[in-house]
Amino acid sequence: MKIGEHSYQISQEYKKTHQEIEWDLIAGLRHRLVHDYDGTNWNIIAEAVFEEVPKLIEQISKLI
């Protein structure tokens, strides 16, 4: 969950500079998991983990 927490805390300036990364979706997913655990669609989570996280890692690697 750390990535969701950290993405929420990134400055708006930085987010605007790197709009290719879906910061709000990352933070939103974290909030959804923490606050609506019982209503979580685990198929969506699996899709995010296996399809979206590798893309995110690639995007963030370019920023480092």
Secondary structure by P-SEA (a helix, b strand, c coil): caaaaaaaaccaaaaaaccccaaaaaaaaaaaaacccccccaaaaaaaacccaaaaaaaaaaac
